[in-house]
């Protein structure tokens, strides 16, 4: 059976890229260290290390095993941190994957979570809905905030948390400020910066434009909303963002906000967590913060 010491030895070798230095880091002799790695290869029935007169790197299987080892060691460290706290205290690290349009909501949720549990550190990664769902499955994320329609309810716990309504953020003067609402057809004629096509938000927007029979004039494709807001402020292009993003930023000079109509589009976002029994205390604290 594998031991945590085996995993520590292996990750030390991956770090040091040298048997003697890795053995020194682990506090054992080089022959004992090399023997331990050889025994690990025998146990897993695969070559982990390319060997010559010296360390020549990891095999593809070795690289995969190291990735798993690092994840296991991180999970063990998190488990020890979480359950070594005083009774009633919730501490530890919570890894949260968030679609870019949910960044403002994630900030509010983190504030509520930390107010109730100051010992929790939240690591937020903005990424695509597909990456979030895959990351939860592979244990890279503890939870995610993504579009409800993208969630497989059979494999994940889902808790609706927020509803997006889209608005146009346009540089001052690009749209008549007295116009108020603007239709999707009218918006399509403006120079637009939108998220990349692989993002669920972009697919939603493209579908709306398709439904009204137009194509947007896209001049830039982005991996996050912040760049779109900056481009609008600089006068380079308009962008489409959830109303909550604008409200979280506050008053912006040099831009105007116009509700989008014909149609009015709203999309549900949900907190998604793995179906793995009771789970971590940090995860339950997150669910409580949503309430």
C-alpha positions as CSV (number, residue, x, y, z in Angstrom):
1,X,0.0,0.0,0.0
2,X,1.2,3.5,-0.8
3,X,2.2,5.7,2.1
4,X,2.3,9.5,2.4
5,X,6.1,9.2,2.8
6,X,6.3,7.6,-0.6
7,X,4.4,10.6,-2.0
8,X,6.6,13.1,-0.2
9,X,9.7,11.4,-1.6
10,X,8.4,11.4,-5.1
11,X,7.3,15.1,-5.0
12,X,10.7,16.0,-3.5
13,X,12.4,14.3,-6.5
14,X,10.1,16.1,-8.9
15,X,11.1,19.4,-7.2
16,X,14.8,18.9,-6.9
17,X,15.3,16.9,-10.1
18,X,18.3,15.3,-8.4
19,X,18.4,12.1,-6.3
20,X,21.0,13.4,-3.8
21,X,19.3,16.8,-3.2
22,X,15.9,15.1,-2.9
23,X,17.3,12.6,-0.4
24,X,18.8,15.4,1.6
25,X,15.5,17.3,1.6
26,X,13.8,14.1,2.9
27,X,16.5,13.5,5.5
28,X,17.6,10.1,4.3
29,X,20.7,8.6,2.5
30,X,20.7,8.6,-1.3
31,X,20.7,4.8,-1.5
32,X,17.7,4.5,0.9
33,X,15.9,7.2,-1.1
34,X,16.6,5.5,-4.5
35,X,15.5,2.2,-3.1
36,X,12.2,3.7,-1.9
37,X,11.5,5.1,-5.4
38,X,12.3,1.7,-7.0
39,X,9.9,0.0,-4.6
40,X,7.3,2.5,-5.5
41,X,7.8,1.7,-9.2
42,X,7.5,-2.0,-8.4
43,X,4.3,-1.4,-6.5
44,X,2.7,0.7,-9.2
45,X,4.1,-1.6,-12.0
46,X,5.4,1.3,-14.0
47,X,8.5,3.3,-14.6
48,X,8.3,6.7,-12.9
49,X,11.9,8.0,-13.4
50,X,14.1,8.1,-16.5
51,X,17.5,6.8,-15.3
52,X,20.9,7.0,-16.7
53,X,24.1,8.0,-14.8
54,X,21.9,10.7,-13.2
55,X,18.3,11.8,-13.0
56,X,17.0,12.4,-16.6
57,X,13.4,13.4,-15.8
58,X,10.1,11.7,-15.2
59,X,8.3,9.3,-17.5
60,X,4.8,10.3,-18.7
61,X,3.4,7.9,-16.1
62,X,5.7,9.5,-13.5
63,X,4.4,13.0,-14.3
64,X,0.9,11.9,-14.0
65,X,1.6,10.1,-10.6
66,X,3.4,13.3,-9.3
67,X,0.3,15.4,-10.2
68,X,-1.9,13.0,-8.2
69,X,0.6,12.9,-5.4
70,X,0.6,16.7,-5.1
71,X,-3.2,16.8,-5.0
72,X,-3.3,14.0,-2.3
73,X,-0.8,15.8,-0.1
74,X,-2.6,19.1,-0.5
75,X,-5.9,17.4,0.4
76,X,-4.3,15.8,3.5
77,X,-2.8,19.1,4.6
78,X,-6.2,20.8,4.2
79,X,-7.9,18.0,6.1
80,X,-5.5,18.4,9.0
81,X,-5.8,22.1,9.1
82,X,-9.6,22.0,9.0
83,X,-10.1,19.4,11.7
84,X,-7.3,20.5,14.0
85,X,-9.2,23.7,14.7
86,X,-11.0,24.4,18.0
87,X,-14.5,22.9,18.2
88,X,-17.0,25.2,16.5
89,X,-14.3,27.0,14.4
90,X,-14.2,26.4,10.7
91,X,-10.8,27.0,9.1
92,X,-9.0,26.0,6.0
93,X,-8.8,26.8,2.3
94,X,-11.8,26.7,0.0
95,X,-11.2,26.4,-3.8
96,X,-13.9,28.0,-5.8
97,X,-14.3,28.0,-9.6
98,X,-16.4,30.9,-10.9
99,X,-17.6,31.8,-14.4
100,X,-16.4,35.4,-15.2
101,X,-19.8,36.9,-15.1
102,X,-20.3,35.7,-11.6
103,X,-17.2,37.4,-10.2
104,X,-19.2,40.2,-8.5
105,X,-21.5,37.7,-6.8
106,X,-18.6,35.5,-5.8
107,X,-17.0,38.6,-4.1
108,X,-20.2,39.2,-2.1
109,X,-20.5,35.6,-1.1
110,X,-16.8,35.5,0.0
111,X,-17.4,38.5,2.2
112,X,-20.5,36.8,3.8
113,X,-18.5,33.6,4.3
114,X,-15.5,35.3,5.9
115,X,-17.7,37.4,8.2
116,X,-19.1,34.2,9.6
117,X,-15.9,32.2,9.4
118,X,-12.8,34.4,9.5
119,X,-10.5,31.3,9.5
120,X,-11.4,30.3,6.0
121,X,-9.3,31.4,3.0
122,X,-11.0,31.4,-0.3
123,X,-9.1,30.8,-3.6
124,X,-11.2,32.0,-6.5
125,X,-10.4,31.1,-10.1
126,X,-12.3,32.7,-12.9
127,X,-12.7,30.1,-15.7
128,X,-15.2,28.5,-18.1
129,X,-18.3,26.6,-17.0
130,X,-16.8,23.4,-18.5
131,X,-13.6,23.8,-16.6
132,X,-15.5,24.3,-13.4
133,X,-17.5,21.1,-13.8
134,X,-14.4,19.1,-14.8
135,X,-12.4,20.7,-11.9
136,X,-15.0,19.6,-9.4
137,X,-15.0,16.1,-10.8
138,X,-11.2,15.9,-10.6
139,X,-11.0,17.5,-7.2
140,X,-9.3,20.7,-8.3
141,X,-12.3,22.8,-7.1
142,X,-14.3,22.3,-3.9
143,X,-17.2,24.1,-5.4
144,X,-18.2,26.3,-8.3
145,X,-20.6,29.0,-9.4
146,X,-21.8,28.5,-12.9
147,X,-24.8,28.6,-15.2
148,X,-27.6,26.4,-13.9
149,X,-28.4,25.1,-17.4
150,X,-24.9,23.7,-17.7
151,X,-25.1,21.5,-14.6
152,X,-25.5,17.7,-14.6
153,X,-27.9,17.4,-11.7
154,X,-27.3,13.6,-11.4
155,X,-23.6,14.0,-10.4
156,X,-23.6,17.4,-8.6
157,X,-25.5,19.1,-5.8
158,X,-27.0,22.4,-7.1
159,X,-28.2,25.4,-5.2
160,X,-29.6,28.4,-7.3
161,X,-27.9,31.6,-6.0
162,X,-28.3,34.4,-8.4
163,X,-30.0,35.6,-11.6
164,X,-28.1,37.6,-14.3
165,X,-29.8,40.3,-16.3
166,X,-27.7,41.7,-19.1
167,X,-27.0,45.4,-19.9
168,X,-25.0,47.2,-22.5
169,X,-21.9,49.1,-21.2
170,X,-21.1,51.7,-23.9
171,X,-18.5,54.5,-24.1
172,X,-20.1,57.9,-23.7
173,X,-21.3,59.3,-27.0
174,X,-21.5,55.9,-28.7
175,X,-25.2,55.6,-27.9
176,X,-27.7,58.5,-27.5
177,X,-27.8,58.9,-23.7
178,X,-31.5,59.8,-23.8
179,X,-32.3,56.5,-25.6
180,X,-32.6,54.5,-22.4
181,X,-33.2,50.9,-23.3
182,X,-31.5,49.5,-26.4
183,X,-32.5,46.4,-28.4
184,X,-30.1,43.5,-29.1
185,X,-30.4,44.4,-32.8
186,X,-29.3,47.9,-32.2
187,X,-26.5,46.7,-29.9
188,X,-25.2,44.4,-32.7
189,X,-24.3,47.4,-34.8
190,X,-21.9,48.7,-32.3
191,X,-18.2,47.7,-32.1
192,X,-18.3,45.1,-29.3
193,X,-15.8,43.3,-27.1
194,X,-17.2,40.0,-25.7
195,X,-15.8,36.9,-23.9
196,X,-14.2,34.2,-25.9
197,X,-16.4,31.8,-27.9
198,X,-15.5,28.9,-25.5
199,X,-17.2,30.7,-22.6
200,X,-20.8,29.8,-21.7
201,X,-21.6,33.5,-21.5
202,X,-20.5,34.1,-25.0
203,X,-22.6,31.1,-26.2
204,X,-25.6,32.7,-24.5
205,X,-25.1,36.1,-26.1
206,X,-24.4,34.6,-29.5
207,X,-27.7,32.6,-29.2
208,X,-29.7,35.7,-28.4
209,X,-28.2,37.6,-31.3
210,X,-29.0,34.6,-33.6
211,X,-32.6,34.5,-32.3
212,X,-33.1,38.1,-33.4
213,X,-31.5,37.5,-36.7
214,X,-28.2,39.5,-36.4
215,X,-24.5,39.0,-35.8
216,X,-22.6,41.2,-33.3
217,X,-19.8,43.4,-34.5
218,X,-17.0,41.8,-32.4
219,X,-13.7,43.7,-32.4
220,X,-12.1,42.0,-29.5
221,X,-12.5,38.7,-27.6
222,X,-11.6,38.5,-24.0
223,X,-10.9,35.9,-21.3
224,X,-12.5,38.1,-18.5
225,X,-15.0,40.9,-18.0
226,X,-12.5,43.4,-16.5
227,X,-10.8,44.0,-19.9
228,X,-14.2,44.6,-21.5
229,X,-15.1,47.2,-18.8
230,X,-11.7,48.9,-19.4
231,X,-12.2,49.0,-23.2
232,X,-15.6,50.6,-22.7
233,X,-14.1,53.2,-20.3
234,X,-11.3,54.0,-22.9
235,X,-13.9,54.4,-25.7
236,X,-12.6,51.4,-27.7
237,X,-15.8,49.3,-27.8
238,X,-19.0,48.5,-26.0
239,X,-19.5,45.3,-24.0
240,X,-22.4,43.3,-22.5
241,X,-22.2,42.5,-18.8
242,X,-24.6,41.4,-16.0
243,X,-26.2,44.3,-14.2
244,X,-24.7,43.0,-11.0
245,X,-21.2,43.7,-12.3
246,X,-22.0,47.3,-12.9
247,X,-23.7,47.7,-9.5
248,X,-20.7,46.2,-7.8
249,X,-18.3,48.6,-9.5
250,X,-20.4,51.7,-8.8
251,X,-20.5,54.9,-10.8
252,X,-18.3,54.9,-13.8
253,X,-17.2,58.0,-15.8
254,X,-17.0,57.9,-19.6
255,X,-19.5,55.1,-19.9
256,X,-23.3,54.7,-20.1
257,X,-25.4,51.7,-19.0
258,X,-28.4,50.7,-21.2
259,X,-30.8,47.9,-20.3
260,X,-31.0,45.4,-23.2
261,X,-34.5,44.6,-24.5
262,X,-36.3,42.7,-27.2
263,X,-35.7,40.3,-25.6
264,X,-34.9,40.8,-21.9
265,X,-32.6,38.0,-21.0
266,X,-32.1,36.5,-17.6
267,X,-29.9,33.5,-16.7
268,X,-29.8,31.5,-13.5
269,X,-26.5,30.8,-11.7
270,X,-26.0,28.1,-9.2
271,X,-23.6,27.0,-6.5
272,X,-22.5,23.5,-7.5
273,X,-20.7,21.0,-5.1
274,X,-19.8,17.3,-5.4
275,X,-22.1,14.6,-4.1
276,X,-19.5,13.1,-1.8
277,X,-21.2,12.5,1.5
278,X,-21.0,15.2,4.2
279,X,-17.9,16.8,2.8
280,X,-15.6,19.4,4.3
281,X,-16.8,21.9,7.0
282,X,-15.6,24.7,4.7
283,X,-18.1,23.5,2.1
284,X,-21.0,23.4,4.5
285,X,-20.0,26.9,5.7
286,X,-20.2,28.1,2.0
287,X,-23.6,26.6,1.6
288,X,-24.7,28.3,4.8
289,X,-23.4,31.7,3.5
290,X,-25.5,31.3,0.4
291,X,-28.6,31.0,2.6
